[in-house]
Amino acid sequence: MHHTRIDPAILYFGTPVVLLSTIDEDGVTNTAPMSSVFWLGHTAVLGMGGRSQTAKNLLATGECVINLPSAPLVSAVDALALTTGRDPVPAGKEGVGYRHVSDKLAASGLHGQPGDTVRAERIEECPVNLEAVVASARTLAGQEPGDDAMFLFEAEVSRVHVHEDIRAAGTANRIDPDRWRPLIMSFQRFYGLAGELRPSRLATIDEGWYR
C-alpha cells in the first residue's frame, strides 16, 4: 500500500464532540458544539475561532462547563450546528449559513443545571459535565487577537459530574468504558464507538497512578 501526497483543508481525524457552556458578562449562558478538544491530566485544551461567542465569553469571564454528549444525543447536537450566540452574525459565518440563536438549550431540547464551581450551566442530558476555569488563553503563533485568530484555551477542571449509569460498578471515581459511548466527529461527520477491539497493555496500569 503506497501513500499519496494530499493537502486537506482540515485535519479532524476524529475527536469527541463537546457542548461547551460559557457565560457572558451579563450572566447569559451560551452553548456551542465543538470537537477541537483534548485533555492533559485534569486540564482541557480547547481550540476555537475568534468569531465565536464562546471564545469571547471565555476571554471575558474565564469559566465554562465542558459537557460531553453520548452518541444517542446526536440529533440534539446537530440542532445546534450553524448557530451562533453572536448578534449580528459575523459576515464570515453568515456566508456559510450560520444564524443567531439566543437560547441554544431551548433550540436543542436540552436543559441546564447550575454549576457548583462556575456560573455557566451544566447540561442535564449529557452524561459527563466538566466544570472548568481558564488558566491560560492565547492565539496561535503569529496571530493577533481578533475575529480572524484561532485561540487556544487551557481550562483546569474544577468539578466532574457523571450519570450514574456510566460509572464503573463498585468504584467511586471511575468511568466504565463499556458503558460510556461518546459522540465522535471525524471530518465534519458524526460517529460512535464500536466495542473494544482487544485488551490493552496500557490498561494494566492502575488509573490511580496518573493522579
Secondary structure, DSSP 8 states (H G I E B T S, - for coil): --------S-----EE-EEEEEE-TTS-EEEEEE--EEEETTEEEEEEETTSHHHHHHHHH-EEEEEE-BGGGHHHHHTTTTEES-SS--HHHHTTT-EE-S-HHHHHT--EE--SSSSS-EETTSSEEEEEEEEEEEESTT--SSTT-EEEEEEEEEEEEE-GGGB-TT-SS-B-TTT--B-EEETTEEE------S--SGGGS-GGGG-
